[in-house]
């Protein structure tokens, strides 16, 4: 059920993001520039309460950790839950490989009367920085992934402008993939 009819308007949209390694920041800046919308890092020192209240559509970007938003993003969403009520929400996530419902799971962290109208995934080089991992990609493959990610960011921006909205990761199959990553993953995250 739509709470607010969505129509692209740069003045009615705010892009907020968290970036642990710079991957999400790179594509967030690309999308914000393409859409010509205001962009804020959730770690910025600003009045988020007023910013969120002023806008109809909030585009939220984060790196996927265990097919879920990172702790810092979950805390932010909890803190400003009241300010996200009755908003159109869009979720764009960065990931090393497909996370199932990593973007769509945001619906579990926003108010019930907000509407998740768009969710998309963008593959990037590894965003895993808190546990030792052998790099799967050399510089060549990382640069190739970044090039593809920036093209996808442009495609996503066009979808948003043209109201070609879709939710990726919202089927039982993708939810099972996400659950397989969350099972045990969140406990590991909490212990670290």
Number of C-alpha atoms within 10 A of each C-alpha: 8 13 13 13 10 16 13 15 15 15 13 15 24 23 23 24 23 25 21 15 14 12 23 24 20 15 25 29 19 17 23 21 14 15 19 15 18 16 18 20 16 18 13 10 8 11 8 16 14 10 15 22 17 14 18 22 30 21 21 25 27 26 33 24 22 22 28 28 22 18 13 14 22 15 13 15 20 15 12 16 17 15 19 25 19 18 25 23 23 25 26 26 30 29 24 18 14 17 26 26 27 34 33 28 20 22 17 11 16 21 19 13 14 21 21 27 19 22 27 22 29 25 21 24 23 19 20 16 9 9 8 7 9 7 10 10 13 10 9 9 12 16 14 14 18 19 13 15 21 19 15 18 24 18 13 22 19 16 15 20 16 11 13 11 17 15 17 18 23 16 12 11 12 18 19 14 17 23 19 15 18 19 12 11 16 17 10 11 15 8 7 8
